[in-house]
Amino acid sequence: MRFLDQSVAFLLAAAQWLALPIVTLLFLQWPLRAMLGLYSREANDLGQWLFAIYVATSIAAATRARAHLAADTVARHYAPATREWLTRAGAVFGLIPWSIIVLFTSWSIALDSTRLLERFPDTGNPGYFIIKLALLLMALLVLIQGLLELVPPRRSRSQ
């Protein structure tokens, strides 16, 4: 489990850097369209699939940092043992079942899209299947994080 934990931490640490190319691509769309008249749609499509990966990993990172949908205003007054129990209950009754449902229901859609190397509908540019794969990545990372929440001892939450 330690290897899995470290692998997730490494992936999330690397994925946070996707924000820079996403912002750059969003910024470049206007000059590409206005000044060159070229490649603005390609920049947008590339930005979309990078953003999908970024969001997929961000949800897992927020869950890992216990910042995702946290009711900290009330929970900070609970005893540490109670917070730990609530974290594990949330993993058992929320994270794990939800991620399994998402994996189960989206698996064939993502697989078909990947087999076809689905393109963006508006532009015909390649890479649309990556957005659907990002859904699987998100669910898989949340499932792994849910399982890690069940395993003591607590690990460091740093990304």
Buried (B, 14 or more C-beta within 10 A) or exposed (E): EEEEBEEBBEBBEEBEEBEEBBEEBEEBBEEBBEEEEEEBBBBBBBBBBBBBBBBBBBBBBBBBEBEBEBEEEEEEEEEEEEBBEEBBEBBBEBBBEBBBEBBEEBEEEBBEBBEEEBBBEEEEBEBBBBBBBBBBBBBBBBBBBBBBBEBEEEBEEEB
